Amino acid sequence: MSKKPLSKKFRDVLFSVLSFILALFLFLNSLCILISVFVFNKNVWLDQMNASNYYSDKTDEIKNKLVNLGNASGLPAEFFDRVVDSIQVSNDTENYLDAYFNGSNDLIDTTAFKQTFYTQLDEYVKEKNAKIDDSNVDYLVKNAEHIYARSLEIPLFYRLFAYFQALKGWLPVVIAVISALSLAIVLILLFGNKWKHRAFKYYYYACAGAFLSLIASSIYMTAVGGLRKIVLESRALYNVAVTCGTSVTVALWVICGFFFITAFVMFFIYRTMFFKSLSSD
């Protein structure tokens, strides 16, 4: 049996390396797309909050904190049911996320909350015929406003703002560059092989490599339960994190399935074309 010429051996090694790089690009692009969808998409954040009953849970958390504040002023727990509700929490959270994702790192807008608080306090004073010192009212509202704003803030959002905006701007460019390089490798493999079935063999290698890399990540995410082990002070935020972690895990498995099917199709095409080339010789 004749040995392969050195040029053919070099070509095989080169194309094998290119298929490995293509597998790496497919893996990285999949992760970048997942990050783009689940981290830098405001609508996905809102969907995860709705799916995890975030607004209702967050409203209960805020009320509990305000009740503790109101106990010192003699306000009953029922009073705060009229001060904050899930609709208001939903609107202020959405405005907060709108500003953040649009490049503004402003604090939570508490204008509506303060107005509601003052209005309900005036009605309560009239109903109970009570007298409250104006300085105590301002102190109470100021502290309630602080509790409300702190409760709606997402942890680390303020500190990570610059990095968040920079990565958000660069990520589409990274995805585009990786996609272009991947396409270039696909074309090199296609037109660099005289026998086209060899190109599909390398496509099969690349898709199989991407599948193996992603399935390792999927198994790990499934084993650790997504983000169930994350430690957060807010139960509402914890539920959002768990819901998001579950969604990411499911998305990883879907992408794994896609690359598994693609690898199988590439292998099937390769084998079909390979046997056709043998029968034509």
C-alpha positions as CSV (number, residue, x, y, z in Angstrom):
1,M,0.0,0.0,0.0
2,S,1.5,3.3,-1.1
3,K,2.2,6.0,1.5
4,K,0.5,9.4,1.4
5,P,2.6,12.2,0.0
6,L,3.9,14.7,2.5
7,S,1.7,17.4,1.1
8,K,-1.4,15.3,1.7
9,K,-0.4,14.5,5.2
10,F,0.1,18.2,5.9
11,R,-3.3,18.9,4.3
12,D,-5.0,16.3,6.5
13,V,-3.4,17.7,9.6
14,L,-4.3,21.3,8.6
15,F,-7.9,20.4,7.9
16,S,-8.1,18.5,11.2
17,V,-6.8,21.5,13.0
18,L,-9.3,23.7,11.2
19,S,-12.2,21.4,12.2
20,F,-11.0,21.6,15.8
21,I,-11.0,25.4,15.6
22,L,-14.4,25.3,14.0
23,A,-15.7,23.2,16.9
24,L,-14.2,25.7,19.3
25,F,-15.9,28.6,17.4
26,L,-19.2,26.8,17.4
27,F,-19.0,26.3,21.2
28,L,-17.9,29.8,21.9
29,N,-20.6,31.3,19.6
30,S,-23.3,29.2,21.3
31,L,-22.2,30.5,24.7
32,C,-22.1,34.1,23.4
33,I,-25.6,33.7,22.0
34,L,-26.9,32.3,25.3
35,I,-25.3,35.2,27.2
36,S,-26.8,37.7,24.7
37,V,-30.3,36.1,25.1
38,F,-30.4,35.6,28.8
39,V,-28.2,38.4,30.2
40,F,-28.5,41.3,27.8
41,N,-32.2,40.9,26.8
42,K,-34.5,43.0,29.0
43,N,-37.6,41.1,27.8
44,V,-36.1,37.8,28.9
45,W,-35.5,39.3,32.4
46,L,-39.1,40.4,32.6
47,D,-40.3,37.0,31.4
48,Q,-38.3,35.2,34.0
49,M,-39.7,37.6,36.7
50,N,-43.2,36.9,35.6
51,A,-42.5,33.1,35.5
52,S,-41.1,33.1,39.0
53,N,-43.9,35.2,40.6
54,Y,-41.3,37.8,41.3
55,Y,-43.5,40.9,41.7
56,S,-45.9,39.3,44.2
57,D,-43.0,37.9,46.3
58,K,-41.1,41.2,46.1
59,T,-44.2,43.1,47.2
60,D,-44.5,40.9,50.2
61,E,-40.9,41.5,51.1
62,I,-41.3,45.2,50.8
63,K,-44.4,45.2,52.9
64,N,-42.7,43.2,55.7
65,K,-39.9,45.7,55.8
66,L,-42.3,48.6,55.9
67,V,-44.3,47.0,58.6
68,N,-41.2,46.9,60.8
69,L,-40.7,50.6,60.1
70,G,-44.3,51.5,60.7
71,N,-44.4,49.7,64.1
72,A,-42.2,52.4,65.5
73,S,-44.7,55.1,64.3
74,G,-47.8,53.2,65.4
75,L,-49.0,52.4,61.9
76,P,-50.8,49.1,61.5
77,A,-49.7,46.4,59.0
78,E,-52.9,47.0,57.1
79,F,-51.9,50.5,56.2
80,F,-49.0,49.3,54.0
81,D,-51.4,47.2,51.9
82,R,-52.6,50.5,50.4
83,V,-49.1,51.9,50.0
84,V,-47.4,49.3,47.8
85,D,-48.8,46.7,45.5
86,S,-47.5,44.3,42.8
87,I,-48.6,46.5,40.0
88,Q,-46.6,49.4,41.3
89,V,-43.6,47.1,41.9
90,S,-43.9,45.8,38.4
91,N,-44.0,49.3,36.8
92,D,-41.1,50.6,38.8
93,T,-39.0,47.5,38.1
94,E,-39.7,47.7,34.4
95,N,-38.7,51.4,34.4
96,Y,-35.6,50.5,36.3
97,L,-34.6,47.8,33.8
98,D,-35.5,50.1,30.9
99,A,-33.1,52.8,32.2
100,Y,-30.3,50.3,33.0
101,F,-30.4,48.4,29.6
102,N,-30.6,51.7,27.7
103,G,-27.4,52.9,29.3
104,S,-28.6,55.0,32.3
105,N,-27.4,54.0,35.8
106,D,-30.0,56.0,37.6
107,L,-31.5,55.0,40.9
108,I,-35.0,53.6,41.4
109,D,-37.6,56.2,40.7
110,T,-39.6,56.5,43.9
111,T,-41.8,59.4,42.9
112,A,-45.0,57.4,42.6
113,F,-44.3,55.5,45.8
114,K,-43.8,58.7,47.8
115,Q,-46.9,60.3,46.3
116,T,-48.9,57.2,47.2
117,F,-47.4,57.1,50.7
118,Y,-48.3,60.7,51.5
119,T,-51.8,60.3,50.1
120,Q,-52.5,57.2,52.1
121,L,-51.0,58.7,55.2
122,D,-53.3,61.8,54.9
123,E,-56.3,59.5,54.5
124,Y,-55.3,57.4,57.5
125,V,-54.8,60.5,59.6
126,K,-58.3,61.8,58.6
127,E,-59.9,58.4,59.3
128,K,-58.3,58.0,62.7
129,N,-58.4,61.7,63.5
130,A,-54.8,61.3,64.5
131,K,-52.1,64.0,64.8
132,I,-48.6,63.4,63.4
133,D,-45.7,65.8,63.5
134,D,-44.6,66.9,60.1
135,S,-41.0,66.1,60.9
136,N,-42.0,62.6,61.8
137,V,-43.9,62.2,58.6
138,D,-40.9,63.3,56.5
139,Y,-38.6,60.9,58.5
140,L,-41.1,58.1,58.0
141,V,-41.5,58.7,54.3
142,K,-37.7,59.1,53.7
143,N,-37.0,55.8,55.4
144,A,-39.8,54.1,53.6
145,E,-38.5,55.5,50.3
146,H,-35.1,54.1,51.1
147,I,-36.4,50.7,51.9
148,Y,-38.5,50.6,48.7
149,A,-35.6,51.7,46.5
150,R,-33.1,49.3,48.1
151,S,-35.6,46.4,47.8
152,L,-36.0,46.9,44.0
153,E,-32.3,47.3,43.2
154,I,-30.7,44.2,41.6
155,P,-27.5,43.2,43.5
156,L,-24.2,44.4,41.9
157,F,-26.1,46.2,39.0
158,Y,-24.6,49.5,40.1
159,R,-21.1,48.2,40.4
160,L,-21.2,46.3,37.2
161,F,-22.8,49.0,35.1
162,A,-19.7,50.0,33.1
163,Y,-18.7,46.3,32.4
164,F,-22.3,45.5,31.5
165,Q,-22.6,48.2,29.0
166,A,-19.2,47.5,27.5
167,L,-19.9,43.8,27.1
168,K,-23.4,44.5,25.8
169,G,-21.9,46.6,23.0
170,W,-19.1,44.3,22.1
171,L,-20.9,41.0,22.3
172,P,-22.8,41.4,18.9
173,V,-19.4,42.2,17.3
174,V,-17.8,39.1,18.9
175,I,-20.7,36.9,17.6
176,A,-20.4,38.5,14.1
177,V,-16.6,37.9,14.0
178,I,-16.8,34.4,15.2
179,S,-19.6,33.6,12.8
180,A,-17.5,35.1,9.9
181,L,-14.5,33.1,10.9
182,S,-16.6,30.0,11.2
183,L,-18.0,30.6,7.7
184,A,-14.5,31.1,6.3
185,I,-13.4,27.8,7.8
186,V,-16.5,26.0,6.3
187,L,-15.6,27.4,2.9
188,I,-11.9,26.5,3.2
189,L,-12.9,22.9,4.1
190,L,-15.4,22.8,1.2
191,F,-13.2,24.2,-1.6
192,G,-9.9,22.9,-0.2
193,N,-10.9,19.3,-0.7
194,K,-11.1,17.8,-4.2
195,W,-13.4,15.1,-2.9
196,K,-16.4,16.9,-1.3
197,H,-17.2,14.1,1.0
198,R,-14.0,14.9,3.0
199,A,-15.3,18.3,3.7
200,F,-18.4,16.8,5.3
201,K,-16.2,14.5,7.4
202,Y,-14.5,17.6,8.9
203,Y,-17.9,19.2,9.4
204,Y,-18.9,16.1,11.3
205,Y,-15.8,16.4,13.4
206,A,-16.5,20.0,14.2
207,C,-20.2,19.5,15.1
208,A,-19.3,16.4,17.2
209,G,-16.7,18.4,19.0
210,A,-19.1,21.3,19.7
211,F,-21.7,18.7,20.9
212,L,-19.3,17.1,23.3
213,S,-18.2,20.5,24.7
214,L,-21.8,21.7,25.2
215,I,-23.1,18.4,26.7
216,A,-20.4,18.6,29.3
217,S,-21.7,22.1,30.3
218,S,-25.3,20.8,30.1
219,I,-24.5,17.9,32.4
220,Y,-22.7,20.1,34.8
221,M,-25.6,22.6,34.9
222,T,-28.1,19.8,35.4
223,A,-26.0,18.2,38.2
224,V,-25.7,21.4,40.2
225,G,-29.4,22.3,39.6
226,G,-28.8,25.4,37.6
227,L,-28.5,28.3,40.1
228,R,-30.2,26.6,43.0
229,K,-27.1,26.9,45.2
230,I,-26.8,30.7,44.7
231,V,-27.0,32.7,48.0
232,L,-29.3,35.7,47.8
233,E,-30.9,37.8,50.6
234,S,-34.1,38.2,48.6
235,R,-36.3,35.2,48.1
236,A,-37.9,36.8,45.1
237,L,-34.6,37.3,43.4
238,Y,-33.5,33.8,44.3
239,N,-36.6,32.4,42.6
240,V,-35.8,34.5,39.5
241,A,-32.2,33.1,39.5
242,V,-33.4,29.5,39.8
243,T,-36.0,30.0,37.0
244,C,-33.3,31.6,34.8
245,G,-30.8,28.9,35.6
246,T,-33.4,26.2,34.6
247,S,-34.1,28.1,31.4
248,V,-30.4,28.3,30.5
249,T,-30.0,24.6,31.3
250,V,-32.9,23.7,29.0
251,A,-31.4,26.0,26.3
252,L,-28.1,24.2,26.6
253,W,-29.7,20.8,26.1
254,V,-31.6,22.1,23.0
255,I,-28.4,23.4,21.5
256,C,-26.7,20.1,22.3
257,G,-29.6,18.3,20.5
258,F,-29.1,20.6,17.5
259,F,-25.4,19.8,17.2
260,F,-26.0,16.1,17.8
261,I,-28.5,16.0,14.9
262,T,-26.3,18.2,12.7
263,A,-23.3,15.9,13.4
264,F,-25.4,12.9,12.5
265,V,-26.5,14.5,9.3
266,M,-23.0,15.5,8.3
267,F,-21.8,11.9,9.0
268,F,-24.6,10.5,7.0
269,I,-23.8,12.8,4.0
270,Y,-20.2,12.0,4.3
271,R,-20.8,8.2,4.3
272,T,-23.3,8.5,1.4
273,M,-20.9,10.6,-0.7
274,F,-18.0,8.4,0.2
275,F,-19.6,5.2,-1.0
276,K,-20.8,7.0,-4.2
277,S,-17.2,8.0,-4.9
278,L,-16.1,4.4,-4.4
279,S,-18.7,3.1,-6.8
280,S,-17.8,5.6,-9.4
281,D,-14.2,4.7,-9.5
